Amino acid sequence: MTDTKPFWQVRRLDEMTTEEWESLCDGCGRCCLHKLREDVTEQILFTEVACRLLDLESCRCSDYACRRRKVPDCVQLTPEALAEIDWLPPSCAYRLLAEGRKLPWWHPLVSGSPDTVHEAGISVRGRAISERRAGPLEHHIVDWPGVMPRPRRPRTPAGE
């Protein structure tokens, strides 16, 4: 019997196909929250305000293919860009793998389900507000997007 490891355990980020790379996104939506940078300290301040293209229910971009045309400052994440970015959430698969860490149980590639990121309380579902309704970003500074979440295991029916 052959023990085949998943692609993210055998390939570096810069060796992955486009499809593999894209599948690393867990759909949490945390990277699509607006961030502010403190002028003096350069500290990243996270907000609960989501990009206008983020679907707050699915936590996916509503126009991924055209996002950079509609939101010019949307960052295209690449293996090269990863080294320069200091604002990815600590739960981000790209960041975890770049740091030599494992994907958590709730990541869709591990769990086999796109819903576990929501069931575990990792995603922004129910926690974010659209930039269209938010007002000044300074009024929406929060800590949780920049903290490794303590995931909750989904409840199972009695007897399982």
N, C-alpha and C positions, 0 to 999 in steps of 0.2 A: 504494500500500500504506500502510495506517495503522499507525503505531507506537503501540500502546496500552500505556501504563505500568500496572503493577499498582497496586491501590488504595492500598497503603501508601506509594507514592511520590507520589501526587497528592492524598491527603486527610490533613488533620491528624488526630491521635488523637481529638479531640472531634467530628470530622465522620463518623467511621466508624459503620457499622451495628453492631448487637450481634453479628451473625455475623462480620463483618470483625474486630471487636475481639477476639472469642474466638479467632479463627484465628491471631492474633499469638502466642499461647502456643506455644512450641516443644516443650513436653512434657519439659523437662529435669528438672523437680522441684526445682531449687535453691531456689526461693522457698518451698518447703514444708519446708525444713529449719529447725529451731529456731535462733533467734538469741538472744544475750544482749546486754544493753547494760551496759557498764562504768559503775558509779555515778559515779565522779569525772570521767572523761574523756568520757563519753557515747559512747565508741567501740563499734562493733558487733563482737561476737565471734560468728563463725559456728561451727556445730556440724555434725556428720555425722548428727545425729539427725532423722529424718523424722517428720512428723505421722502419727498413727496411721491416717489415711485415705489416705495416699499408698501406692499400689501400687508396691513397690520394683522390680518388673520392667518394667511399662509406664511408670512415672514419671508417672502420671496419678492424679487423685483418684478413689478408689473410690466416692465418693458425692457428686459435684460438686454436684448439685441441692440436696442437704440439708446440705452441709458446714457452713454457718454455724449451723445448729441443733445439729449434733453437736459442732462445735468453735467455740464462741462468739467466740473471739478470732481466727478466720480472717478475714483482711483481704479485702474485696471491692475488687479493683483497678478503679479508674475513672480517666478522664482527670483529674478533679479531685483524687483521692487521690494520683495519681502525683507531684504537686508536693510533697506532704508526706512521702513515703516515701523514706527514705535507706538502705534495706537491700536493695533489689533487686540481684541479682547483675549484674555488669558485662556479662554475655552476654545479658541479658534483652532481648527484642525491644521491649518497651514502653519500657524505659530507653534503648535504642539509638535508637529513633525519636524519642523526646522530646529527645534530645541532638543530633538532626539527623544521625545516623549511619545507615549501610546495614545491612540484614540480611545476616548471613554466609551463605556457601555451604551450610552444613549445616542452615539453618533450613528446615523443611518447606515453607514457602511458596516458597522459592527452589529447593530441590532437587526438590520434587514428591513427597518420600517422608517419612513420619513416622519412619523408621528412621535417617536420617542423623544426627540429634541423638545417637543412641546409638552409631552406628558411628564418629562423630568423637570420642567420649569426652567429650562435653559434659554429658551427663545424669548423674544420681546413681546410675544402675544399677550395682550392684556396689560402690558406695562409701558407701552410707548404711545406717543401722540404724534399725529402728522404735523409736518412743518407748516402746512396750510392753516392749522388751527392754533398753533403754539404761541405765537407772539415772540417776544425777545428770548433768545436762547439762554441768556443769563438767568432767567427765571425758572429754568428746568434742569439745573445741574444736579446730577445724582452720582452715587458711587457704584451702584451695582453693575453697570456694563464693564467696568474695569476690574472687577473682582471675580476670581474663579468661583463659579456658582457651586453651591452644595446641592447637587441634584437629588430630587426625591424620586424614589422608585415608584412606578405606577402601581396603583392598587390592583390586586387580583381578586376575582370573585372567591368567596369562601369555599374551602375545600380544594383549592388548587395549590 
